[in-house]
């Protein structure tokens, strides 16, 4: 008689993974449309470009984007699109979060930030399956297949875009670690051996906003992240780099359409926090 199998291991489920997928196609007018600017999500984001003249900033790196390129962002990573001219912008965005072995795997098996797949036909096929499927278990299978495809040998990490001989990358890296401190254009220009006018032109051209606007956007993104955690409005204000609470509340409301207090209250009511 054959030996009986000993079932001493467990297959682990995927756990609860909240998921949202959008597939917009819209005309972006650089003269009229307000750019969302630097922002932070409390979830993972996978951005897939289909068309549009743009690059993508994440942290202190800028990536040139072409159709088929993928940007993978983790919770708490500052990122945004930089539009170079008025054009149609067609893309996919997948957001997901929660907890479980799949997300722990993603954190341990780190996907590259910028992925350039060789097999675009398979990429489009997988995205179409995810978009059209409504059966939960089958969609889970497609989602895992999609992540495996992005992490496979047919998907290559692209080099970062380093305009102005890499100087912009150095400045962005510096701002990444010091945006919460007092920022003066004159001091940054002196530190990196560049004129103030050249510094401003560089940011306008490659980052899509002035240096001060960029720093303010990063501070607001950081404040939003802190408010989703257990920080008070005052703590979020000062720890994100603002020195005046009234101005912070005004700028926060301008960007997010609500006050920091109402935003924090809404996050608590909906149990939204930073992963």
N, C-alpha and C positions, 0 to 999 in steps of 0.2 A: 504494500500500500504506500502511495506517495506521501512524503512528509507534508504535514499541514503548514501553510505559510504562517509566519509569526508577524502579526500586524502591530509593529512597535513604533511606527512613525505616523505623523498626521499630515495631510495635505492642508495647507493654510489658505483660507479664502482671501480675496483681494481686500476685504474690509470695505468700509464706507468711503466712496470717492465721489463727492459732489462734482458735477461736470457741466460745463457750458461751452457751446461752440457757436460762433457767428461767422458769417461769410458775406461781409459787406462789399459793395462796389460803389464808390462815391467820388465825386469830383472835388479835388482839394485845390482851392484858390489861395496861393501863398499871400496874396494881397488882402484878402478879406476873411479867410477862415482862421479862427483862433486855434493855434496849436495847443494840444493838451499839455505839452511840456513834461518835464521830468516827473515821474510818478512811481509809486510803489504799490504792489498788490500783496494781499495776505495769502495768495495762492500761487501755484505754478502757472506760467503762461507759455504757450507755444505759438509763435507768430510765423505764418507762412506767406511769403509774398507771391502774388500772381502778376501784378503790374504796378507801375509807378516809379517816378524818378526820386529816389530817396536813399538815405543811409540810416543807420540805426545806432543809437548811443546806449550803451549799458555800462554803468559805473564810470570808469575813466577810459573806456575803449569805444572807438567808432568803427563800424563795419559797413563796407559798401554792400548794397543789397541789389540783387537782380532776381528775376522771376525764378521761383523754385527754392530760393534761399529760406532757411529756417533759423529763427532766433529762439533760444530756450532760456527763460528767465525763472529764477527761483523766488520764493517768498522773500520780500525785503530788499530785492535788488532794484535799484533805480534804473529806469529805462524809458526810452521814447523814440518815435520816428522823427527824422529830420527831413523835411520836404525841400527839394531843391528848385522845383518849378511847379506851376499850376498844371495838374494832370489828373487823370483818373487813377485812383488808388484802389486796387482790387486785392483782397487778401483773406486769409482765414485767421481766426484767433481761437485757441482752445485754452480754457481755464479749468483747472482742477485742483482739488485740495483734499482735505480729510486726513486719514491716517491709515496705517496698515503696512504690510510687507512690501507692496509695490512701491510706495513712496520712500520707504527705508532703502529699498534697492536703488531708486533713483539717486538718493543722496550718497550712497556708497559707491555707485558705479557712474560717477559724474558724467553727464552728457556735456558735450562742448556747447559753448554759448552760440556760436555761429556755425551752422551746418549747411553744406552745399552738396545735396545728394546727386549721384551720377544718374540714377534711374528715375527721371521725372515722371514717366508713365506710371510707375508703381506708386510714386508719391501721390499723384492725382487720384489714382484708383483707391488708395487707402483713405484719403480724405473724403472721397465721395461715399465710400461705405460707411464711414463714421457719421457723415452728415445725414444720410438717408435711413440708417438703421434705427429702429425704435424698440427692438427687443433687447432688454437689459443685458442678458448673459452673452448674446452674440456681439453686442456693442463692446462689452468688456474685452472679448477676444480680439476684435478689430483694434481696440485701443492698445492692447499689449503688442499686437503685431506692428502697429504704427511706431511705438516706442522702440521696439527691437530693430525696426528698419532705420530709424534715426541713429541708433547706436551701432549699426552694423558697418561692415567694411565698405559698403557702397556709398556711405555717407562720410564726407570728409570735412574736417574743420578748416574754414578759410582763414587766411591771414587777416589781422586787423588792418584797418585803413589808418595810416599815419600821415596826415597832411602836414605841410610845412616842415618837412624833414624830421618829423617826430616830436617837434616842440609842443604842438597842441596836446599830444598824448601825455607829455611830461606835466603840462599845466593842469590837465584834467585829473591826473593822478594826485597832484598836489592838492587840488580842490576837494578831491574825494576824501582826503584825510583832514581837511581844515575848513570845510565850508561852515562849520558851526562857530568858527572864530571870526573876529572882525576881518573883513576883506577890503583891501584898498588896491585899486588898479595900479596905482603908481608903484606900490611895493612889489606886486606880482611882476610888473614890467621890468623892474630893476633886478629881481631875483632871476628872471629867465632871459635877461639881456635882449629885450625887445621893446620897441617904442609903444607908448600907450595907444596911439592911433592904429598901429599894426595889430596890437592885441585885440582891440575892439573889432577891426575888420575880420580877423581870423575867426572870432566867435560868431560874428554875423554870418559869415560865409559857410562855415563848416558845422556850427552847432545850431544855427537857426535862430539865435537870440543873443542879446548882449551878455557880457560876463556877469553883470549884476542880476539880470533876469534869470540866468542859469543858476546862480547861487541861491537866489530866492526860491526858485522852483524846487531845488534839492532840499532846502530847509522846510518848505511846506510839505514835501513828500515825507520827510523824516518826522515832522510833527504829526502828520496823519497816521503814520506807523505807531508813534508813541501813544496817541489817543486811543488806538485800537487795543493797546495793552492797558496796563493799570496806572497810567500817568494822568495827573490832573492837567487842566488847561494851562495853568501857570508853569508847571514842570515841562510840558511839551513845548511851550513857548521858548523858554530859556535854554533847554537842552538841544533844541534844533537850531539855535543860533540867533534867534530874535532877541532884541534887548528892550522892546517896548510891547507890553501885552495888548494895548489898544491897536497898535499898528498890526500886530500879529493877527488879531481877530478880524480886522478889516481885510487884510490880504487873504486870509483863509476863506472868508466868505466870498470874496471876489472869485477865487479859483474854484471852490467846491460848492458854492451856492447855499451854504449853511454855516452857522457859527461853529466853532470848535466844541462848545458845550453840547449843542444839539447833535453834532456828529458823534461825539463820544457816547451820548445817551442812546442814540440809534444803534450803535455797534453793540452796546451792552444788551439792549433789548433783543437784538437779532443774534446775539452770541457770536459776533464777528471779532476775531482777534488775529494776531500775527502768528503764523505757523512756526 
